Amino acid sequence: MVTVSIVGVTGYTGLELLRLLTGHPYFTVTSVTGRSAAGKRLDEVFPQLQALAYAPDARRAIDPAMVITDEPEQTDLAFVCLPHAAAAESVVKLLERGMRVVDLSADFRLRNVAEYEQWYKHSHPAPALLETAVYGLCERHRDRIAESALVANPGCYATTAILALLPAFAHGLIEPDIIIDAKSGVSGAGRGLTLGTHYAEANEDVSAYSLSGHRHLPEMVQELEAGAQAGGHPVATLRITFIPHLMPMTRGILATCYANFRQENGRHAPTTAEVRELYEAYYVNEPFVHIVDQPPHTKWTYGSNACIIYPMVDARTGRFVVIGCLDNLVKGAAGQAVQNANRLAGFPETAGLPALALYP
């Protein structure tokens, strides 16, 4: 068994990690932290965990009577679920203690420190680690992840958009001028209280936000430019218009991406069947990316680690359209973190991760 700590267990991602790790065959959670709940038992903060006392296999992975502490104990691996800046400070200490880390904050996702400071409005607490941290998208970096001590778990919007667009850029299909229209459930805002996520504010309402620039945008640019380069089709300047919307649902992200095909002499615009075949070939061995032949619903991914992608060609305009959807708390956060941790520990990436969504 590999011992695991969760730093910042009281948020939605920390709780989702607990849910996923209860059924993990190789990980045992031996330490959980949360300063707002320090000194309390896990099942006191999350009463639903009391059921683990009656499930011997699950209880072996997580003890519901475990006491939440201020600081993590020594473990083989740590998940850090803290806000940016605070996360980096914790990560530095954990690495110094010889622990491998999956960081679910944004602190180590961007390679360029100036870009990080521009988007997150403060000095980076550990800029030297940006050179060694690996962006935790297994579908792009699984070999590097396996050899890393620090994995930066991608953002939820970024995961959706990158997986949806990566094959098209890697094959040089589309122009580097993209529009991404994305919708997300309210859990993406976290567990803290904010006016916009109150029931009376969010229910029966749809609203756009971060129109001047969302913090997941530089991740998209960084990884899609790198993917195009790796595929032999570099782009000089990637221009993305990304508009996120808040939807009156708990979980889920659906991103619709629009692009024009590259115009080259002697090259015809591909058909929907040809684009779908390209996508299926690109993701043929990926356990969590599924290409479908009809527009996906967020409910198709609810509670699972799947990302479902629907690529098509608008026959009327000749424009490329690709839709991606996932559960923002699973493949967009905790599930992807477990996938990365599996890779770090040398286990199958699918270990402990649910194959099917909850439906309806």
N, C-alpha and C positions, 0 to 999 in steps of 0.2 A: 504493500500500500504506500502511496505517496501522500504525505501530510500537506494540508492546505490551510491557509489563513485567508479570511475575507476582511479587508480593511475598509470599513465604512459599510457595515452590513444593513443598516436601517433604511436605506433608500430602496427604490424599486429595483435597481440592478442587483443590489446585494441580496434582496429577497428572492429575485429570480435565480440567482446563483444557487441559493439554498435549495430551491425547488428542483433545479436540474441536478445538483450534486447528490441529492438524496438517493438517486438511482444509479450513481456512477460506480462502475465495478472496481475502479482502481484508486480513486481519490478518497481521502478521509479528512473532513474538516475538523481541525483540532483547535482553531483559534478564530475568534470573531471580535471585531472592534466597532465601537460606535460611541462617541463621547456623550451624545445626548441620552444614551441608554446604558451607560457604563454601570456595572454592578447588578444589572437585571439579567434574568435568565432569557434565553432565546425564546422559549415558548411563552414567556410573560409578555414580551414585545409583539410576538407573532403567535397568537393562541392556536392558529391552525397547525402549528408544528407539533402540538401535543399528540397528534395522530401517529407520529413517528415512534412513540413509545410502544405501540402495538404492531409495529412493522419491523421485525428483527433485522431484515436485510438493510432497510433504509437507515435504521438506527445505528448500524455499524458505521455508516458514512457520516452521519450527523447526530450528535447527542442533543435532543431538544432542551435538556437541562443545562447546557453549556452556558457559562456566565460571560456576558459581553464585557470586554475590557477596554481600557484606554489605548493600550499599545499591544501590537501583535506578538505572540510567542514565536519562537524559532520553528519554522516549518520548511519543507522542501520548496514550496511554491506559494506565491501570494497573488491574490486578486486585489487590486487597488481600485476602490469605487468612491473616490473623493473628488471634489471640484478641482478644476485646473489650478495650478500653483501649489495648493496644499498637497495635491497628488504627487507632484515632482519632489517635494521635500520628503515625503514618505518613501517614495521609490528609492531615493538616494540612500536612505538609512537601511532599507531592506537589502539592496544590492551589496552594501558594505558588510552585511551579515552573511553574505553568500547565498541568499535566496534568489530564485528565479522569479520574475515578475511579469504579470499581465496587467497593464495599466489601462483602465477603462476611461480615463480622462483624455483630454486633448493635448496633454503636455508634451508628448513625444511623437505625435503624428507627423508633424511638419519638419522637413529637413533644414529649412532656412530659419534661423533664429530671428532675423529681422521681420520676416513674414509672420512668424508666431506673435511677436510683440506688437505688430501692427493690428492683428485681428483680436488679440486677447488683452491688449491695453496694459501690459505690465512686463517688467523684465523677466526673462526666463530664469527660474531658480537653478537649473542645471544644464546649461547649453552644451557642455562637452558630451553629454549622453546622447544628443541628437545624432551624432555620427555613428553610434553603435546600435541604437534602438531600431527595431525592424517594424515596419508597418504591417499590422496583423491581419492581412487579407490572404488566407491560405491559398486561394485561387490564383494569386499572383506571386507570393513569396514563401511558399511552404518550405523550401529547402533552407532558406535563410532563417526562418522562424525556428526550425529544429535546432539550429546551432547558436541561437541567441540567448542572452540572459534577460533581456528586456524586450517585451513585445507591446507595441502601442495599438490597442484595440481601435479599429476604425469607428468613425461616427456613423450613426444609423442612416441618415440621408446619403452620406458619402458611399456607404456600402451598396445601397440600392442603385444609385446612379452609376457608380463605377462598374458593377457587375452587368448592368444593362447595356452600357456603351462600350465596354472594353473590347469585345470581339470586333466591333465595327472599326474601331481605331487601330487595333492590331493588324487588321487586314487592309487598312488604307481605304476603306469604303466611303467615308464621309468627310465633308468639309469641317474645319475646326471652329465652326460657329454653331453653338448648340443652345437650345432652349430646353430647360427642365422645369416642368410644372409638377410639384410634389405635394401630397397630402399626408398628414400624420395625425395619429391619435394623441390625446392629451397626456398620456403617461410619458411621452417624450420630453415634457417639461420638467419631469422629476416629481418627487413627493412633497417638496416644499410648497407652502401656500402662496399662490399668486392670484391676483384678481382675475386675470384672463382665463384661468383654468377652473374657477368656481363653476359649479353645475349651472347656476342661473345665467352665467356669462357664456359658457361654451355650448350648452345644450341648444339644439335647433338653430345652430349658427355655423357659418363657415367664414373664416377670415384669413387673408394673406398677411404675412409678417416678414420682417427682415428684408424688405425690398431693396434697401441700399447695400445689402451683402450679408449672407449668412456665414457663420464660422466654419461650416462644413465645406464651403466652396473651395478654399485653397487645397483641401485634401483631394477633391475631385480633379482639379487642374493638375496637381502634382502626380497623381497616379495614372491619369489618362494620358498625360504627356509621356510618362515613362513607359506605359504600355504600348503607345504608338511607336516609340523609339525601339523598344524590344522587338516589335513586330517588323521592323525595317521600314516603317512609314512615319518618320518623325514629322511633327507639326511645329511650325515656327512660333505661332502664337495661338493658344487655345482660348477662345472667347465663349464663356458660358453665362447665359442669363438663367439664374436659378431663383425661382419664387416658391417658397414653402407656404402651405396653408394648414391651419388648425381645423381638424374635423371633430364633430361630436361623437367620438368613439374612444375606447380605452387604449386599444393597441392597433398597430398596423401602419405601414407606409406604402403608398402607391405613387410611383414617379413615372410620368409620361414624358419621354424625351423626343425632341424633334430635331432633325438635321437634313441637310441636302447632300446628295451623293456627289462625290468628286467627279468632275467632268474631265475625261481623258480621251484622247483620240482613239477611235476604234473600240472603245469600251462601252457596252450597253448598260443601261441601268438595270440592276438585278430585280428579279421578281421576288414576291414574298416567299415562295417556295425555296428559292436559291438562298435568300438571307437566312431563313430558318435552318436550312441544311448547314450553312456555315456556323451558326450559333450552336447547333447540336454537336457538330464536330469539335468546336472549341471547348465545350464543357462536357465532353463525352464521359470523362472519368471523374467528374465532380459529384460527390454524394449529396450536396445540398443545393445545387443549382439545377433547376428544371425548366426546360423550354417547352412551352405549350402552344397549342394551335387556336387558342381563343383568349380574349382579354381576361386577365386574372382578376380575382377578388382578394381583398386583404384577408378575408376569412379563410381562404385556402391555406394561409400560413400561420394562423392564430395558434400560438403556443409551440410552434415547431421551429427548427433551425433552417428551414428552407427559404430560398429566394427563387421566386417564380418569374420567368421572363417571357414576354410575348413580343417578338419582332415582326414588323410588317412593312409593306410598301403601300403608301397611299397612291392608288392607281390614277387618281384624277390629277394630283399635283406632282407625282413622282417623288414625293418627299419620304424620307425614312422616318418611321415612328417605332419606338421600342418602349414597352411598358414593363417596369419591374416592381415587384411588391415583396414585402417581408414583414415579419413581426419585429417592431423596433426594440422590444425588450429581449428578444432571443437572437436571431441572426444579426440584428442591429446592435446588440450589446452583450448580454450575459451568455447566450448560446455561442456566439462567435468567440467569446473569451474562453469558454470551455473547449471549443474546437482548437484554439491556439494553445491552450494548456496541454491538451492531448498531444499536440505536435511537439511541444517542448519536452514532454515526459516520454516520448517515444511510443505512445499508445495510438491505436486507430483513431482517426479524427472523429469518427462517429460515436465513440464510446460515451455513454451516458446521455446522449442527445436524442430527443424524441423524433421519430421518423414521420409521424403523422400529426396534422393539425387537429385542433378541436373544432368540430363542425356539427351542427350550426352554431 
